[in-house]
Amino acid sequence: MDILLASRNRKKMAELAAILSADLPGLCLHTLDEVGYTQDIQEDGDSFEANALIKARAARCAAQAAGKKNWYGLGDDSGLAVDALNGAPGIYSARYAGGESPSRDQDNNALLLANLKDVPDGARTARFICAIACMTPEGEEIVVRGACEGRILRAPRGNGGFGYDPLFFSTEGGKTFSELTGEEKNAISHRGRAIAALARVLKGETS
């Protein structure tokens, strides 16, 4: 099975490949660069699912344009929803602080901490959410979602992961996402759960 991922994020690519390949032996995950797709995909949906579908459709079109008629298109959109901030940063998680600078993760985390500075520990509950959309070679669209509960710490912990991982303390994992190993994180993460759900659908175990 060949899947074209609508992303150039290498860390996300590695994470997706690690989880998907465990559930779908023989999987080959491809990037937009491999098919010469250089455009920016406009993520202007109003939900994680809508943005994931936009990217999956773009990936499928890019595969077809490159002559890869049997490739699947895959898009995902994920983010952090903080209860005390009414679900923010939500679909704007990646660009919460604005800009595309190399320090974007640090800027986003700094803004999150600033916005939560007066929120007591017991009210800093949050969850990571991931929606994954897949467009099959036949044009069928599949959308699944995964979530992971936790809370936001007052200072980063750990050296792994990316994005908000150093601040997100996983209720189930008992550590921040940055402190978990890749295998531990994939087993409980929002992305891991969404990918597992997608794999079940692709294998015909559910619909």
GUTI-768695 format. One record per residue (C-alpha): residue in three letters; x, y, z. Coordinates in Angstrom, 1 decimal. Example, Ala and Ser with C-alpha at 12.3 -4.5 7.8 and 13.67 -1.06 7.14 Angstrom:
NODE    aa     east    north       up
NODE   ala     12.3     -4.5      7.8
NODE   ser     13.7     -1.1      7.1
***
This chain:
NODE    aa     east    north       up
NODE   met      0.0      0.0      0.0
NODE   asp      1.4      3.4     -1.0
NODE   ile      0.2      6.5      0.8
NODE   leu      1.0     10.1      0.0
NODE   leu      1.2     12.2      3.2
NODE   ala      0.1     15.9      2.8
NODE   ser      2.9     17.2      5.0
NODE   arg      6.6     18.1      5.0
NODE   asn      7.0     17.8      8.7
NODE   arg      9.7     15.2      9.1
NODE   lys      9.0     14.5     12.8
NODE   lys      5.3     14.0     12.0
NODE   met      6.3     11.8      9.1
NODE   ala      8.5      9.6     11.3
NODE   glu      5.8      9.3     13.9
NODE   leu      3.1      8.4     11.4
NODE   ala      5.4      5.9      9.6
NODE   ala      6.3      4.1     12.9
NODE   ile      2.6      3.7     13.9
NODE   leu      1.2      2.9     10.5
NODE   ser      3.8      0.4      9.5
NODE   ala      3.1     -1.6     12.7
NODE   asp     -0.5     -2.0     11.7
NODE   leu     -0.2     -2.2      7.9
NODE   pro      2.8     -4.4      6.9
NODE   gly      4.2     -3.5      3.5
NODE   leu      3.1      0.2      3.8
NODE   cys      5.2      2.7      1.9
NODE   leu      4.7      6.3      3.0
NODE   his      5.6      9.1      0.6
NODE   thr      6.1     12.8      0.9
NODE   leu      4.8     15.7     -1.3
NODE   asp      8.4     16.4     -2.4
NODE   glu      8.5     13.0     -4.0
NODE   val      5.8     13.9     -6.5
NODE   gly      7.1     17.5     -7.0
NODE   tyr      4.2     19.2     -5.2
NODE   thr      5.5     22.5     -4.1
NODE   gln      2.3     24.4     -3.3
NODE   asp      1.1     25.4      0.1
NODE   ile     -2.1     23.6      1.1
NODE   gln     -4.6     26.2      2.4
NODE   glu     -6.0     24.8      5.7
NODE   asp     -9.1     27.0      6.0
NODE   gly    -11.5     24.5      7.5
NODE   asp    -13.4     25.1     10.8
NODE   ser    -12.5     21.8     12.4
NODE   phe     -9.7     19.3     12.7
NODE   glu    -11.7     17.0     10.4
NODE   ala    -12.3     19.6      7.8
NODE   asn     -8.6     20.5      7.6
NODE   ala     -7.6     16.9      7.5
NODE   leu     -9.9     16.3      4.5
NODE   ile     -8.6     19.3      2.7
NODE   lys     -5.1     17.9      3.0
NODE   ala     -6.1     14.3      2.1
NODE   arg     -7.8     15.6     -1.1
NODE   ala     -4.8     17.7     -2.1
NODE   ala     -2.5     14.7     -1.6
NODE   arg     -4.7     12.4     -3.7
NODE   cys     -4.8     15.0     -6.5
NODE   ala     -1.0     15.4     -6.3
NODE   ala     -0.6     11.6     -6.6
NODE   gln     -2.9     11.4     -9.6
NODE   ala     -1.2     14.3    -11.3
NODE   ala      2.1     12.4    -10.8
NODE   gly      0.6      9.3    -12.4
NODE   lys      0.3      7.4     -9.1
NODE   lys     -3.2      6.2     -9.7
NODE   asn     -3.1      3.5     -6.9
NODE   trp     -1.8      5.8     -4.1
NODE   tyr     -3.9      6.8     -1.2
NODE   gly     -3.9     10.5      0.0
NODE   leu     -3.5     11.1      3.7
NODE   gly     -4.0     14.3      5.7
NODE   asp     -4.0     14.9      9.4
NODE   asp     -4.8     17.9     11.6
NODE   ser     -4.1     17.9     15.2
NODE   gly     -3.8     20.3     18.1
NODE   leu     -4.2     21.1     21.7
NODE   ala     -7.5     22.0     23.3
NODE   val     -7.3     23.7     26.7
NODE   asp    -10.4     23.8     28.8
NODE   ala     -9.6     27.1     30.6
NODE   leu     -9.0     28.7     27.2
NODE   asn    -12.4     27.5     25.8
NODE   gly    -10.7     25.0     23.6
NODE   ala     -7.9     27.2     22.3
NODE   pro     -5.5     27.0     20.7
NODE   gly     -7.4     24.3     18.9
NODE   ile     -7.1     24.3     15.1
NODE   tyr     -4.7     27.2     15.4
NODE   ser     -2.2     25.2     17.5
NODE   ala      0.6     25.2     15.0
NODE   arg      0.4     29.0     14.5
NODE   tyr     -0.8     30.1     17.9
NODE   ala      1.9     32.7     18.3
NODE   gly      1.9     33.5     14.6
NODE   gly      4.8     33.2     12.2
NODE   glu      6.8     30.4     10.8
NODE   ser     10.2     31.0     12.5
NODE   pro     12.5     28.3     13.7
NODE   ser     11.5     29.2     17.3
NODE   arg      7.8     28.6     16.6
NODE   asp      7.4     25.8     19.1
NODE   gln      9.0     27.8     21.8
NODE   asp      6.9     30.9     20.9
NODE   asn      3.7     28.9     21.0
NODE   asn      4.6     27.3     24.4
NODE   ala      5.5     30.7     25.8
NODE   leu      2.2     32.2     24.8
NODE   leu      0.3     29.2     26.2
NODE   leu      2.0     29.6     29.5
NODE   ala      1.4     33.3     29.6
NODE   asn     -2.3     32.8     28.9
NODE   leu     -2.5     30.2     31.7
NODE   lys     -0.4     32.0     34.3
NODE   asp     -3.4     32.8     36.6
NODE   val     -5.1     29.4     36.1
NODE   pro     -4.7     27.1     39.1
NODE   asp     -3.2     23.6     38.6
NODE   gly     -6.6     21.9     39.0
NODE   ala     -8.1     23.8     36.1
NODE   arg     -5.3     23.4     33.6
NODE   thr     -7.0     20.3     32.0
NODE   ala     -6.4     19.8     28.3
NODE   arg     -6.4     17.2     25.5
NODE   phe     -4.5     16.6     22.3
NODE   ile     -6.9     15.9     19.4
NODE   cys     -6.0     14.4     16.0
NODE   ala     -8.2     13.9     13.0
NODE   ile     -6.9     11.8     10.1
NODE   ala     -8.5     11.7      6.7
NODE   cys     -7.7      9.2      4.0
NODE   met     -8.8      9.3      0.4
NODE   thr     -8.6      5.9     -1.3
NODE   pro     -7.7      5.3     -5.0
NODE   glu    -11.4      4.8     -5.7
NODE   gly    -12.3      8.2     -4.2
NODE   glu    -13.7      7.0     -0.9
NODE   glu    -13.1      9.4      2.0
NODE   ile    -12.4      8.0      5.5
NODE   val    -12.2     10.3      8.6
NODE   val    -11.2      9.2     12.1
NODE   arg    -10.3     10.9     15.3
NODE   gly     -8.2     10.2     18.4
NODE   ala     -7.7     12.1     21.7
NODE   cys     -5.5     12.0     24.7
NODE   glu     -6.3     13.6     28.1
NODE   gly     -3.9     15.5     30.3
NODE   arg     -3.1     18.9     31.8
NODE   ile     -0.7     21.8     31.1
NODE   leu      2.3     22.1     33.4
NODE   arg      3.8     25.5     34.4
NODE   ala      7.2     24.7     32.9
NODE   pro      8.5     22.3     30.2
NODE   arg      9.8     18.9     31.1
NODE   gly     11.7     16.4     28.9
NODE   asn     13.7     16.6     25.7
NODE   gly     11.8     14.5     23.2
NODE   gly      8.8     15.1     21.0
NODE   phe      7.9     18.5     19.5
NODE   gly      5.3     21.2     19.7
NODE   tyr      3.5     21.4     23.0
NODE   asp      4.8     18.0     24.1
NODE   pro      7.1     19.4     26.9
NODE   leu      4.1     21.1     28.6
NODE   phe      1.5     18.4     28.2
NODE   phe      1.4     15.9     31.1
NODE   ser     -0.4     12.8     30.0
NODE   thr     -2.9     11.4     32.5
NODE   glu     -2.4      7.9     31.2
NODE   gly      1.3      8.1     30.6
NODE   gly      2.2      9.7     33.9
NODE   lys      4.7     12.0     32.2
NODE   thr      4.9     14.7     29.7
NODE   phe      4.9     13.6     26.0
NODE   ser      8.5     14.8     25.9
NODE   glu      9.5     12.5     28.7
NODE   leu      7.9      9.4     27.1
NODE   thr      9.8      7.2     24.7
NODE   gly      8.6      7.1     21.1
NODE   glu      7.0      3.7     21.7
NODE   glu      5.3      4.9     24.9
NODE   lys      3.9      8.0     23.3
NODE   asn      2.7      6.3     20.1
NODE   ala      0.7      3.8     22.3
NODE   ile     -1.4      6.4     24.0
NODE   ser     -1.2      9.6     21.9
NODE   his     -4.0     11.2     20.0
NODE   arg     -2.2     10.6     16.7
NODE   gly     -1.5      6.9     17.6
NODE   arg     -5.1      6.3     18.4
NODE   ala     -6.3      8.0     15.2
NODE   ile     -3.9      6.0     13.1
NODE   ala     -4.9      2.8     14.8
NODE   ala     -8.5      3.6     14.0
NODE   leu     -7.6      4.3     10.4
NODE   ala     -5.7      1.1     10.1
NODE   arg     -8.7     -0.9     11.3
NODE   val    -10.9      0.7      8.7
NODE   leu     -8.3      0.0      5.9
NODE   lys     -8.0     -3.6      7.0
NODE   gly    -11.8     -4.0      6.8
NODE   glu    -12.2     -4.6     10.6
NODE   thr    -14.7     -1.7     11.0
NODE   ser    -16.4      0.9      8.8
***
